Amino acid sequence: MLKEIGAQAAAGVRRYDDHDAFAAALLGGDVEYLPMPGQPFEATLRVLRVGDVVVQHAADSAHVTRAALQPGLSALVVPLSSDGRMPVSNGSAIGARNAILVPGGMEFIVTCPDPQVWGSLAVPSAMAEELADLESRRRPAAMPGVLNMTPEIFGEVSAAFAAAGRLAQEAPEVLAMPGCAEGLAASLKELVATALAPGLGREPRGRALREATRVVRAADECLRHNLGRPIYRDELCAAIGVSRRKLHDAFVAVVGMTPPSYLKLRRLVLARRALRAGHGGERLVKSVALTHGFWHLGYFAKDYRALFGELPSQTVSYADRA
């Protein structure tokens, strides 16, 4: 089903009328689908793999699912829409704007009494565990967590799944562009961080504040040495030798925003420079957006206009006339 695209990506789309075939096609674990009596089973699965991140976007009929997630992976599973009643996971009702954080190796059962659309984003467990530790609410590692996302975050997550599905179906070849797969993988990891973000937390004092300032200065120095390309949080952590938690706390204390938020602003600035330097209209806008980690052109345009007071296409138009 998956077509390899370069060394870093793969994509595929397929429709199913057999629940066993659909379950076998799902990536990341052992899955069993039981269709509801009297309802013919239909499903469409769109899969996108970029680096060590796997995105699955599916629409399927009413069913009961038993799944055991593969050790070494953790997944954020998001019910995106339903034709009727919302699903139940391990006995817990899943409401609108909820998501399920599933640790690697854990079994879970989901009942979907009506057709639904859902998305899942699987990342290495070590990363998910560290991100989960950023939350103000701690949970046992062996149990799934139900996340209640804000409308804004749910909108971003939903848009990313929709964009990933369209990319897998309509234009997977763009993932072969230099830096595109790596950038999109990093932006997806930051999307998980956004969904799990705890807010601003407590303000450090004394030695802790001095250390936070040192970390931010080291991060700024790294960014200054890479002015021409996007940098993502994990690369920044590796470059200055700190954990995600330490980087998060330092940026919140000193800059007043999380690292993904700060780095997103930086990527928007780099995208503007690329748009000003190039020619090619809408094709250039799409290329620049993807290579700078922006999945959804609508959200990219919205964030771009909020920051610069004009649409990306307007920037290109001004550059073409210059």
Secondary structure, 3 states (H helix, E strand, C coil): CCEEECCCEEEEEEEECCHHHHHHHCCCEEEEEEECCCCCCCEEEEEEEECCEEEEEEEECCEEEEEEECCCEEEEEEEEEECCCCCEECCEECCCCEEEEECCCCEEEEEECCCEEEEEEEEEHHHHHHHHCCCCCCCCCCCCEEEECCHHHHHHHHHHHHHHHHHHHHCHHHHHCCCHHHHHHHHHHHHHHHHHCCCCCCCCCHHHHHHHHHHHHHHHHHHHCCCCCCCCHHHHHHHHCCCHHHHHHHHHHHCCCCHHHHHHHHHHHHHHHHHHHCCCHHHHHHHHHHHCCCCCHHHHHHHHHHHHCCCHHHHHHHHHHC
